[in-house]
Amino acid sequence: MASGSGTQTSSEYIKHHLQNLTFGNHPENGWGIAHSAEEAKEMGFWAIHLDSMFWSIILGALFIWIFKRAADKATAGEPSKLVNFVEWIIDFIDDNVRSTFTGKNDIVAPMALTLFCWIFLMNLMDLVPVDLIPMGLAALGIEYQKVVPTTDPNVTFGMALGVFFLMIYYSFKIKGVGGFLGELTLHPFEAKNPILKLLFIPINLFLEGVSLIAKPISHSLRLFGNMYAGEMIFILIALMYGSNIILSMFGGVLQFIWAVFHILVITLQAFIFMVLTIVYMDMAHTTHDH
């Protein structure tokens, strides 16, 4: 077992580290914080994961503070390292937006920048030792703590649904009600015969509807799945530290190797989420003439 796991078995240790700090209305105990996974489940859909909310808000504020600080330091003279770094990120995002988004919408580039940086910071928390923050908070009486918000499907689904609703909004705004509904009902099967066209409408609607609904699901689960798997590997490696010296040393080597590789993973997942957002927004702004 890893240090700090006490008398927990390996299974209990893993379950403990995968449990969110949940607040909600329990059918028997009323409003409060869940003390087990069973209590959290019984609180139902409207329960809130306090740790996911806390760390996502803190990291979002950190992103704003860093970019605000860089903006305040920007001058006509020689830029500082922070300003250079922020300008490099902005140029990187701007290049991706210009090469992918063919429409005209001032919200796309700022949204892509925000999503990339915010998700990267949330993913970066995966490199914090799995026992470090939970052990410190346990001394304060906080039993559960997941510090990587993107390992919580509620967070990834929330961001993906936000993008999805914007895509739907701009689809109606740019294409009009008839144009957007025409995309859903007149493709991919087309026919000049009115009777065949009517027969194809429900088939097209089913195919295009499934494709449309799948977008936020795949958008969110791709990020969640990769980050959850990465966190699980860190937890499994941490179990080696409580065994013996040889396994502890081997675990240290594995943790270093996985952490180096995981830097690429957390960056890539933030980039993929951002690129898909740009692609979906481009689809919402693309009209087809028939």
Steps between C-alpha positions, in 0.01 A plus 500: 500500500606858444612716782211657680259223411510370859331163543311525174515212258611569144138495383389740773791730425409520130130555571584771753712692250232474232222634725398865469421725795123504449241737646130438463167409651504148642156335533563413867771741621389816320742754357867437561823344376503131406724277713503208256447420134163348590381821668618706201304273265187527713515881478400472137552711191499843666792427735803726449863389484657769715858408414439514124324836537772643726801399292343591166409848628842552660681394182271715287582797723871414471472508120334843513760633745795381289366655180394820680848531648656450156267763351597749771870437435473531122685809380647636179848404625660160540236253627555291811512119495140485624380733225693301239347176625145639498548651154628164375188324631270763346678474163477120517125510566446772238680293234281199576181705487597666171586165339187319621220754541375638168220718633506836676432504873698695758413254777676196352866597558450616865295187571769276349770677705298469821422132448858405412661679794230408752495132405880488494517637855236254621684214330829621648369421849543135403876544551452588869583192715174317563537501880638850549185715509257231628730424798534869585124555486432179695674665797231772477220244503436499123466132419494497118677717246544459124720781376477432124166648385522341154484152658142592596254439213278777637771754416579369153132460413432852626761649267396282206132589545591869513674465163209293367238761594708772334525285188121453492441872563728612218364229268154655532635856489721458191296249300154586619244254629428362154865471404602314815198269495569441131851378587350255749223368275623523138843338539675266438227342282357732237240457229320721251187289521271662764380163631853364541607826660226462761601140562863600548420774757460270807802293395715809457372648825590184688851481352577869538336512844718217629807673356399829662435352844823299484709818471478619865519141627821418313635850567469456876578129536823525300644749749355327806609151393861593432542702820322240715724226362809712566394567858430131554853410387648751747290346779611148408864610498451667840395162644857376452645745753363319803629154408880473521812691400538332160138560399516854638806579287343337197183699565702823514655426162162411351343813641770721347468332159121518503508865615729597211278317252187639663615857434440424133163341579363793700611748234363290216161453667464876555596557136255239367211643703582848368531386136170311513335812641629704207386231254150485650470878489617497138232242418240730657613787274526297179201529266421274205330624188279251317 
